[in-house]
Amino acid sequence: MLSKKLNDPDVRILEKWLWKRPDNSERTERRENPRVEASIPAQVVLEEGPHAITVETVNISASGLYCYVPRYIAPGTPLRASIILPRHQEGQIENRFLELEGITVRTDCEEEGFMVLCPYRVAICFSGTSRRQREEIASFVQERINTNAADAQEWLSFFRQILLHRKTKACPSQ
């Protein structure tokens, strides 16, 4: 009886939403490196000037990052980005400082002033990263993916319990 309830369509819809499994109607990831959403403060210095621009990442991968920026940066602009990756080591948080070279590959503008202080989003492709830097970022991304998967599994278990409880309340056994 329990296995039948776990195959309930409500549970399947919830699983699909939590795990975001692509099906034929969804776009599949084409990137070489996985990325994760991560809000990390960073500094960007354009090659043309010495002043740092404070940005906030939207997502990051071993090959680049996507961030909110307060001013327009043209695609093709070379830059340096400094970020601090928070890492969990033996129950402690250890920050890793990385200085990365890259190039702007896309600039998007927010509609209707959604982010008044940072109306632009910029995609940066890393161009001068060392193997160690790429591995450091890839490790951070994998750590986040594992945490997100564990959180999703916990939520899925929680919602399964709610759905099972709702169904047993609505249809008492005889």
URZI-V620697 format. One line per field, one symbol per residue. ss: DSSP state (2 for helix, 1 for strand, 0 for the rest). phi: phi as a letter, one per 20 degrees, with the letter a starting at -180 (. if undefined). psi: psi as a letter, one per 40 degrees, with the letter a starting at -180 (. if undefined). A space follows every 50 residues. Layout:
# URZI-V620697
ss: ???
phi: ???
psi: ???
This chain:
# URZI-V620697
ss: 02222200222222222220000000000000001110001111110000 01111111111001111110000000011111111111100111111111 11111111102220000001111111000022222222222222222222 222222222222222222220000
phi: .fffffeggfffffgfffelffdfedfefdffdfccfbecfbccdfffbe eedeccfebbbfdrbcbecebfcfgnffbcddcdefceclmdecedecdc eacfdbcddfelmgdgfcfdccedefcceeffffffffffffffffffff ffffffffffffffffffffcffd
psi: dddddeeiddddddddddefhhadeihiheidhiiihhghiihhhideie hihhihidiiieeaihihieihhiiehiihhhihhhihhfeihhhhhhhi iahheihihiiffdgddgeihhhhhhdfiidddddddddddddddddddd ddddddddddddddddddddgii.
